[in-house]
Amino acid sequence: MPAGILHGKKGIIFGALDEQSIAWKVAERTHAEGGQFVLTNAPVAMRFGKIHELATACQTEVIPADATSVEDLENLIRQAQEKLGGKLDFVLHSIGMSLNVRKGRSYTDLQYDWMQKTFDISAISFHKLMQSLYHMDAMNEWGSIVALTYIAAQRVFPDYGEMAESKALLESFGRSFGYHFGVAKKVRVNTISQSPTMTTAGSGVKGFREFYDYADKMSPLGNAPAEDCAAYCVSLFSDFTRMVTMQNLYHDGGFSSMGMSPALLS
Ligand SMILES: NC(=O)c1ccc[n+]([C@@H]2O[C@H](COP(=O)([O-])OP(=O)(O)OC[C@H]3O[C@@H](n4cnc5c(N)ncnc54)[C@H](O)[C@@H]3O)[C@@H](O)[C@H]2O)c1
């Protein structure tokens, strides 16, 4: 069998909770392409136990880390390098959670302590992760850091609530840190703006099923499945995209370029 496009590459994959998770598919695809990695998720996610099944299938291990804790992140990065035997070539940030959305608070009635926690989990964790990688000099040259995002950062989707601002912040951190990481260490940073996807995080949004169907009709290619998102992530981890950085890349079947679709009028 020919070596996969990630042969010899090492990394960390955040955010695999269950088989629906986008990060779960990324882990499977990365493994199939010859990449080696450790899996991580918040300690509370260990309770579900599923991530250990994925680790077994991918012949790796899980190192718990709360992505809002710099101490946890530094420990994870240290342990990952020890286990993998060197610096990292790819990192996936696939983390999102809104306390106000989860608790059903409307956008005009937000609880600000929850909003700050949402920003910390869903966006500032990305900066904390990159700053930890940067200070620990943990990335190889031409390494790739990818985070998942959603088009509500640019357009209004009323039921997405404060996650819209979380994603705007996340994308901005990607651009700004992409500059510093590029100049200092030739590391690239990108965000992938994915279609609505049936996962735990996705289906927590009110009216998600209806919205999923709407986006599917609006997109000339239909909604992009999680498996294709995984393939896109793998391409960004690989050497085929070495000069792509500081981009927000739409992976959405064409949704972001549409104005009106006759499919929705019939
Ligand atoms: N599902 C969608 O429709 C969709 C669309 C576009 C972008 N995204 C983004 O994709 C990413 C992955 O989400 P998903 O849809 O696979 O759902 P998911 O629920 O499977 O994944 C979210 C992950 O975040 C983890 N997490 C939450 N708090 C954490 C913390 N403090 N520390 C570490 N991890 C923590 C969860 O345990 C979970 O594994 C998110 O950034 C999400 O916003 C999802």
Ligand as a Chemical Component Dictionary entry (heavy atoms), coordinates in Angstrom:
data_LIG
# 
_chem_comp.id                   LIG 
_chem_comp.type                 NON-POLYMER 
_chem_comp.pdbx_formal_charge   0 
_chem_comp.three_letter_code    LIG 
# 
loop_
_chem_comp_atom.comp_id 
_chem_comp_atom.atom_id 
_chem_comp_atom.alt_atom_id 
_chem_comp_atom.type_symbol 
_chem_comp_atom.charge 
_chem_comp_atom.model_Cartn_x 
_chem_comp_atom.model_Cartn_y 
_chem_comp_atom.model_Cartn_z 
_chem_comp_atom.pdbx_ordinal 
LIG N1  N1  N 0  -21.981 20.919 13.587 1  
LIG C1  C1  C 0  -22.075 22.005 12.851 2  
LIG O1  O1  O 0  -23.112 22.307 12.257 3  
LIG C2  C2  C 0  -20.845 22.864 12.662 4  
LIG C3  C3  C 0  -20.775 23.750 11.574 5  
LIG C4  C4  C 0  -19.649 24.566 11.428 6  
LIG C5  C5  C 0  -18.636 24.515 12.384 7  
LIG N2  N2  N 1  -18.742 23.642 13.437 8  
LIG C6  C6  C 0  -17.666 23.634 14.435 9  
LIG O2  O2  O 0  -17.009 22.394 14.418 10 
LIG C7  C7  C 0  -16.364 22.213 15.677 11 
LIG C8  C8  C 0  -16.659 20.819 16.195 12 
LIG O3  O3  O 0  -18.023 20.674 16.520 13 
LIG P1  P1  P 0  -18.882 19.393 16.161 14 
LIG O4  O4  O 0  -20.007 19.866 15.313 15 
LIG O5  O5  O -1 -18.022 18.289 15.687 16 
LIG O6  O6  O 0  -19.554 19.028 17.574 17 
LIG P2  P2  P 0  -19.052 18.177 18.836 18 
LIG O7  O7  O 0  -20.041 18.494 19.910 19 
LIG O8  O8  O 0  -18.896 16.762 18.462 20 
LIG O9  O9  O 0  -17.617 18.804 19.182 21 
LIG C9  C9  C 0  -17.433 19.901 20.058 22 
LIG C10 C10 C 0  -16.298 19.493 20.992 23 
LIG O10 O10 O 0  -15.871 20.554 21.840 24 
LIG C11 C11 C 0  -15.410 19.922 23.029 25 
LIG N3  N3  N 0  -15.241 20.869 24.125 26 
LIG C12 C12 C 0  -16.202 21.629 24.723 27 
LIG N4  N4  N 0  -15.662 22.331 25.741 28 
LIG C13 C13 C 0  -14.326 22.033 25.756 29 
LIG C14 C14 C 0  -13.238 22.441 26.583 30 
LIG N5  N5  N 0  -13.408 23.319 27.594 31 
LIG N6  N6  N 0  -12.016 21.916 26.333 32 
LIG C15 C15 C 0  -11.807 21.021 25.325 33 
LIG N7  N7  N 0  -12.824 20.609 24.514 34 
LIG C16 C16 C 0  -14.052 21.101 24.746 35 
LIG C17 C17 C 0  -16.520 18.906 23.294 36 
LIG O11 O11 O 0  -16.196 17.946 24.284 37 
LIG C18 C18 C 0  -16.700 18.318 21.916 38 
LIG O12 O12 O 0  -15.836 17.227 21.701 39 
LIG C19 C19 C 0  -16.847 23.347 16.583 40 
LIG O13 O13 O 0  -15.912 24.401 16.558 41 
LIG C20 C20 C 0  -18.119 23.773 15.887 42 
LIG O14 O14 O 0  -18.497 25.097 16.209 43 
LIG C21 C21 C 0  -19.803 22.817 13.591 44 
# 
loop_
_chem_comp_bond.comp_id 
_chem_comp_bond.atom_id_1 
_chem_comp_bond.atom_id_2 
_chem_comp_bond.value_order 
_chem_comp_bond.pdbx_ordinal 
LIG N1  C1  SING 1  
LIG C1  O1  DOUB 2  
LIG C1  C2  SING 3  
LIG C2  C3  SING 4  
LIG C2  C21 DOUB 5  
LIG C3  C4  DOUB 6  
LIG C4  C5  SING 7  
LIG C5  N2  DOUB 8  
LIG N2  C6  SING 9  
LIG N2  C21 SING 10 
LIG C6  O2  SING 11 
LIG C6  C20 SING 12 
LIG O2  C7  SING 13 
LIG C7  C8  SING 14 
LIG C7  C19 SING 15 
LIG C8  O3  SING 16 
LIG O3  P1  SING 17 
LIG P1  O4  DOUB 18 
LIG P1  O5  SING 19 
LIG P1  O6  SING 20 
LIG O6  P2  SING 21 
LIG P2  O7  DOUB 22 
LIG P2  O8  SING 23 
LIG P2  O9  SING 24 
LIG O9  C9  SING 25 
LIG C9  C10 SING 26 
LIG C10 O10 SING 27 
LIG C10 C18 SING 28 
LIG O10 C11 SING 29 
LIG C11 N3  SING 30 
LIG C11 C17 SING 31 
LIG N3  C12 SING 32 
LIG N3  C16 SING 33 
LIG C12 N4  DOUB 34 
LIG N4  C13 SING 35 
LIG C13 C14 SING 36 
LIG C13 C16 DOUB 37 
LIG C14 N5  SING 38 
LIG C14 N6  DOUB 39 
LIG N6  C15 SING 40 
LIG C15 N7  DOUB 41 
LIG N7  C16 SING 42 
LIG C17 O11 SING 43 
LIG C17 C18 SING 44 
LIG C18 O12 SING 45 
LIG C19 O13 SING 46 
LIG C19 C20 SING 47 
LIG C20 O14 SING 48 
# 
